[in-house]
Amino acid sequence: MDTNNLLNHLVTAVLVINTELKPCYANAAAAQLLGVGNHKLLEQTLPELYQLMGVEPQLLRDAITAGQGLTVNTAALITLDGQHHTIDITLMPIENDGNLSILELRQVDQQRRIHQQLNMDAQQQAAQFLVRNLAHEIKNPLGGLRGAAQLLSRELTSPDLKEFTSLIIEQADRLRNLVDRLLGPQRPTQHSAHSIHQVVQKVLKLVQMAMPDNIKLKRDYDPSIPDLQMDPDQMQQAVLNIVQNAIQALEPCGGEILIKSRTQHQVTIGTQRYKLVLALSIIDNGPGIPPDLMDTLFYPMVTGREEGSGLGLSIAHNIARLHGGRIDCVSAPGHTEFIINLPLQ
């Protein structure tokens, strides 16, 4: 039986490294994870094959020299091409060869993402249930208040007094609009085949009219992405909400927003696995999202800005959910990325 062929069928990255951290063997999963060819992988030391890994190289060297094992869970990995991963690292010495150890790098992004998404969906559904009940309790007396103001306005002859009833009607309408935005779309609408790039172009045309000069927009589209079933108006709203957030984050100091479209294979959304998924990324190089907001980012009324309503991301997340998709977020100072994942197949 060909051992090398067996290892190449593993989804876990497996490398054999020496005390200088130079690989003398790497399976196909290792080359795919690190984003380099197998030939290049065997020519360089491990630290030269990534930008960042959540374990110090010296710690690996010391463990190999001492013939000891090492385990690091949920470590960050940033590859040379800028891909972010979360991995479990296991180092095991090879018996009868004190200079070599087996290094396993197991991706746990998908499992963590599925768990986070299911947890977030459950919490958001509970929050939306509360918001819906509260909204209906507000709208009923609000309608009565507006109707009473209209009746009163008809009875009044003084323009000064009518000004007060007009103010009541105006504020009642404002509150009703706020409640409607808070509720957001609740049920799937009629979907038809549309190009995601046409939707994005409409959004960019809208924001460019009032965008500050210190912010630049860049596009990186994959033209091979097929049309997908969607409500184009809803999808435009979801993309617009995220792009506007990026503009507001960059407004004080300026920066760059990149809109990138790609396809991903074998992606799990919720409890369903899809062969092909659209990944639409909105990336900015602003200050990043405060860590204490990350877990509740898509909840209604959660915002990091004093003047923000906290509804934009909640509505965008709900629209993605109604299209069978999800929105992921990765944020650090200098790099904030929202990824809208929508099933194609």
C-alpha positions in Angstrom: 0.0 0.0 0.0 1.3 3.4 -1.0 1.7 5.4 2.3 2.3 8.7 0.5 -0.9 8.3 -1.5 -2.9 7.6 1.7 -1.5 10.8 3.4 -2.4 12.8 0.3 -6.1 11.8 0.8 -6.2 13.3 4.3 -7.9 16.7 4.8 -5.5 17.4 7.7 -2.2 19.1 6.7 0.8 16.8 7.6 4.4 17.8 7.5 7.6 16.1 8.7 10.1 18.8 10.0 13.6 18.8 11.4 15.1 20.9 14.2 15.7 23.7 11.7 11.9 23.6 11.0 12.6 22.6 7.4 10.0 20.2 6.0 11.3 17.0 4.4 7.8 15.9 3.6 4.4 17.6 3.2 1.1 16.1 2.0 -1.3 17.7 -0.5 -3.4 19.2 2.3 -0.4 21.1 3.7 0.4 22.6 0.3 -3.3 23.6 -0.1 -3.5 25.1 3.4 -0.3 27.2 3.1 -1.1 28.1 -0.5 2.3 27.2 -1.9 3.5 24.5 -4.3 4.9 21.3 -2.9 8.3 22.0 -4.4 8.6 25.4 -2.8 7.3 24.0 0.4 10.2 21.6 0.7 12.8 24.2 -0.1 12.0 26.7 2.6 11.8 26.7 6.4 8.3 26.6 8.0 8.4 30.3 9.2 9.1 31.4 5.6 5.8 29.7 4.5 3.4 32.0 6.4 2.9 35.5 7.7 1.8 34.5 11.1 1.1 31.4 13.1 -0.1 31.2 16.7 3.0 29.4 18.0 6.6 30.7 18.3 9.1 28.9 16.0 11.5 28.6 18.9 8.9 26.6 20.9 8.7 24.1 18.0 12.5 23.9 17.7 12.8 23.3 21.5 10.1 20.6 21.4 11.7 18.7 18.5 15.2 18.9 20.1 13.9 17.6 23.3 11.8 14.9 21.6 8.6 16.1 23.1 5.1 16.6 21.8 3.2 19.9 21.6 -0.4 20.8 21.2 -1.9 24.3 20.5 -5.6 24.6 20.0 -7.4 27.3 18.0 -4.2 29.1 16.8 -4.4 31.8 14.2 -2.7 31.2 10.8 -2.2 33.9 8.1 -0.8 32.5 4.9 1.5 34.3 2.5 -1.5 35.2 0.3 -3.3 36.8 3.2 -5.8 34.0 4.0 -6.9 33.8 7.6 -7.4 30.4 9.2 -7.9 29.0 12.7 -6.0 25.7 13.2 -5.2 23.1 15.8 -1.5 22.4 15.9 -0.1 19.0 17.0 3.6 18.2 17.1 4.7 14.5 17.7 8.3 13.2 17.7 9.1 10.3 15.4 10.4 7.3 17.3 14.0 6.3 16.7 14.7 9.6 14.9 15.3 12.4 17.4 15.8 15.1 14.7 12.4 14.7 13.1 8.8 15.3 14.2 5.4 15.1 12.6 3.5 18.4 12.5 -0.3 18.3 12.0 -2.2 21.4 11.2 -6.0 20.8 11.3 -8.3 23.6 10.2 -11.2 24.3 12.6 -12.5 27.4 10.9 -15.5 25.6 9.5 -16.5 23.9 12.8 -16.1 27.1 14.7 -18.0 29.1 12.1 -20.9 26.6 12.1 -21.1 26.7 15.9 -21.0 30.5 16.0 -23.5 30.8 13.2 -26.0 28.4 14.9 -25.5 30.2 18.2 -25.9 33.6 16.6 -29.0 32.6 14.6 -30.7 31.2 17.8 -29.9 34.4 19.8 -30.9 36.7 17.0 -34.2 34.9 16.4 -34.9 35.4 20.1 -34.0 39.1 19.9 -36.1 39.6 16.7 -39.1 37.8 18.4 -38.8 40.3 21.2 -38.4 43.2 18.8 -41.4 42.2 16.7 -43.7 42.0 19.8 -42.4 45.3 21.0 -42.8 46.9 17.6 -46.4 45.8 17.3 -47.1 47.2 20.8 -45.7 50.5 19.7 -47.4 50.7 16.3 -50.9 50.1 17.6 -51.1 53.2 19.9 -49.0 55.2 17.5 -51.6 54.7 14.8 -54.3 55.9 17.2 -52.1 58.9 18.2 -51.6 59.9 14.5 -55.4 59.5 13.8 -56.3 61.6 16.7 -53.9 64.4 15.7 -55.4 64.4 12.1 -59.0 64.7 13.5 -57.9 67.5 15.9 -56.1 69.3 13.0 -59.4 69.4 11.0 -61.2 71.1 14.0 -58.5 73.7 14.5 -58.6 77.0 12.6 -55.5 78.6 14.1 -52.3 78.0 11.9 -50.2 78.2 15.1 -52.2 75.3 16.7 -52.2 73.3 13.5 -48.4 73.5 13.5 -48.4 71.4 16.7 -50.7 68.7 15.2 -48.5 68.6 12.1 -45.5 68.1 14.4 -47.3 65.2 16.1 -48.2 63.6 12.8 -44.6 64.0 11.5 -43.0 62.5 14.6 -45.5 59.6 14.6 -44.6 58.8 11.0 -40.9 59.0 11.9 -41.4 56.5 14.7 -43.5 54.2 12.5 -40.7 54.2 9.8 -38.1 53.4 12.5 -40.2 50.5 13.7 -40.6 49.2 10.2 -36.8 49.4 9.7 -36.4 47.6 13.0 -38.6 44.8 11.9 -36.8 44.4 8.5 -37.8 41.8 5.9 -39.4 38.8 7.6 -40.3 36.4 4.8 -38.7 35.4 1.5 -39.8 37.4 -1.5 -40.0 36.4 -5.1 -36.5 35.4 -6.3 -35.2 35.4 -9.9 -31.8 35.0 -11.6 -29.6 38.1 -11.3 -25.9 39.0 -11.5 -24.4 39.9 -8.1 -22.0 42.2 -9.9 -24.9 44.3 -11.3 -26.3 44.6 -7.8 -22.9 45.7 -6.5 -22.4 48.2 -9.3 -25.8 49.9 -8.4 -24.7 50.2 -4.8 -21.3 51.7 -5.8 -23.1 54.2 -8.1 -25.2 55.3 -5.2 -22.4 55.7 -2.6 -20.0 57.4 -5.0 -22.3 60.4 -5.3 -21.7 61.4 -1.6 -18.5 59.6 -0.8 -15.6 61.7 0.6 -12.6 62.3 -1.6 -10.2 60.5 0.9 -11.9 57.1 0.3 -11.1 55.0 -2.7 -13.2 52.1 -4.1 -11.6 49.1 -5.8 -13.2 46.1 -7.5 -12.0 42.6 -7.9 -14.7 40.5 -9.6 -14.6 36.9 -10.7 -16.5 37.2 -14.1 -17.2 33.4 -14.2 -19.6 33.6 -11.3 -23.1 32.6 -12.6 -26.3 34.5 -11.9 -28.0 33.4 -8.7 -31.6 33.4 -7.4 -32.2 36.5 -5.4 -34.4 39.5 -4.7 -32.2 42.2 -6.2 -33.7 45.0 -4.2 -33.1 43.2 -0.9 -29.6 42.2 -1.9 -28.8 45.7 -2.9 -29.9 46.9 0.6 -27.7 44.3 2.3 -24.6 45.3 0.3 -25.4 49.0 0.7 -25.6 48.7 4.5 -22.2 47.1 4.7 -20.5 49.5 2.3 -22.0 52.5 4.1 -20.6 51.1 7.4 -17.1 50.8 5.8 -17.4 54.4 4.5 -18.3 55.7 7.9 -15.4 53.8 9.5 -12.9 55.3 7.0 -14.4 58.9 6.9 -12.2 60.5 9.6 -8.8 59.3 8.2 -9.6 58.0 4.7 -8.7 54.7 3.2 -9.7 52.0 0.7 -12.7 49.8 0.2 -12.3 46.6 -1.9 -15.3 44.7 -3.2 -14.2 41.2 -4.1 -16.2 38.3 -5.5 -15.1 34.6 -5.5 -16.5 31.1 -5.4 -15.9 28.6 -2.7 -16.4 24.9 -2.9 -17.9 22.5 -0.3 -19.1 25.2 2.2 -21.5 24.5 5.1 -24.1 27.1 5.8 -26.2 26.4 8.9 -26.7 22.6 8.7 -26.5 22.3 4.9 -23.5 21.7 2.8 -23.3 23.3 -0.7 -21.0 22.3 -3.6 -20.6 25.9 -4.8 -21.0 29.2 -2.9 -20.6 32.8 -3.8 -18.3 34.7 -1.4 -18.8 38.5 -1.8 -16.3 40.3 0.4 -16.4 44.0 1.4 -13.0 44.9 2.8 -11.7 48.1 4.3 -8.4 49.1 5.9 -10.0 51.2 8.7 -9.5 51.0 12.4 -11.4 47.7 12.8 -14.4 46.7 15.0 -14.0 46.9 18.8 -13.6 43.2 20.0 -16.4 43.6 22.6 -18.9 44.2 19.7 -17.9 41.2 17.6 -20.2 38.6 19.3 -23.3 40.9 19.0 -22.4 42.7 15.8 -25.6 41.5 13.9 -28.0 42.1 16.7 -30.6 44.9 16.3 -29.7 48.2 18.0 -26.0 47.3 18.4 -23.6 50.0 17.1 -20.2 51.4 17.8 -21.1 54.9 16.7 -23.0 57.5 18.8 -25.2 58.5 15.9 -25.7 55.0 14.6 -29.1 53.2 14.7 -27.6 49.7 14.9 -30.0 48.4 12.3 -27.9 48.2 9.1 -26.0 44.9 9.8 -29.0 43.3 11.5 -31.1 43.9 8.3 -28.2 42.7 6.1 -27.8 39.5 8.1 -31.5 38.8 7.9 -31.6 39.4 4.1 -28.7 36.9 3.7 -30.6 34.4 5.9 -33.7 34.8 3.8 -31.5 33.9 0.7 -30.2 30.8 2.4 -26.8 32.4 3.1 -24.9 33.9 6.0 -22.5 36.9 6.6 -19.1 36.3 8.3 -16.9 39.0 9.7 -13.2 39.1 10.3 -11.8 42.3 11.8 -8.4 43.6 13.1 -6.9 47.1 12.9 -6.2 47.8 9.2 -8.4 45.0 7.9 -12.1 44.5 8.3 -13.8 42.0 6.0 -17.5 41.2 5.7 -18.2 38.1 3.6 -21.7 37.5 2.2 -21.9 33.8 1.5 -24.8 32.8 -0.8 -25.4 29.3 -2.2 -25.0 28.8 -6.0 -25.4 25.0 -6.1 
